[in-house]
Amino acid sequence: QVQLVESGGGLVQAGDSLRVSCAASGRTSNINAMGWFRQAPGKEREFVALITWSGGRPDYADSVKGRFSISRDNAKNMVYLQMNRLKPEDTAVYYCAAQLTSERRYGYWGQGTQVTVSS
């Protein structure tokens, strides 16, 4: 199993930057990819970004492309989401998730961290 804990959320103003972190523990050697998702009140959870664990290949949702950057530190079992030029529509609870090898879906999730962007 893999346990995930997010941190770094907070209240910022539009145009500001924020970095959220995800600490992974447990059987991290089985991680194939780590992803960031977000969910705003009254809306469905949506994909934000992912990164492959071994190769570090990133991918982003169109809504954040060019503003957000995902990275990982394998030695520390950490995944980061650097969010720049934040917009009020970025306000959501941000979750990290792990996709393990041999699995198609993200089967492990953190509890989320709140990001609020004021105008």
CORFEN-V26411 format. One record per run of one state. SS is the DSSP state (H for helix, E for strand, - for the rest). FROM is the first residue (numbers start at 1). TO is the last residue. Records with the same first field share a line. If there is no record, write none. Layout:
SS->FROM-TO + FROM-TO
This chain:
-->1-1 + 8-9 + 14-17 + 27-27 + 40-45 + 53-57 + 61-67 + 77-77 + 84-87 + 91-91 + 101-107 + 110-112 + 119-119
E->2-7 + 10-13 + 18-26 + 31-39 + 46-52 + 58-60 + 68-73 + 78-83 + 92-100 + 108-109 + 113-118
H->28-30 + 74-76 + 88-90
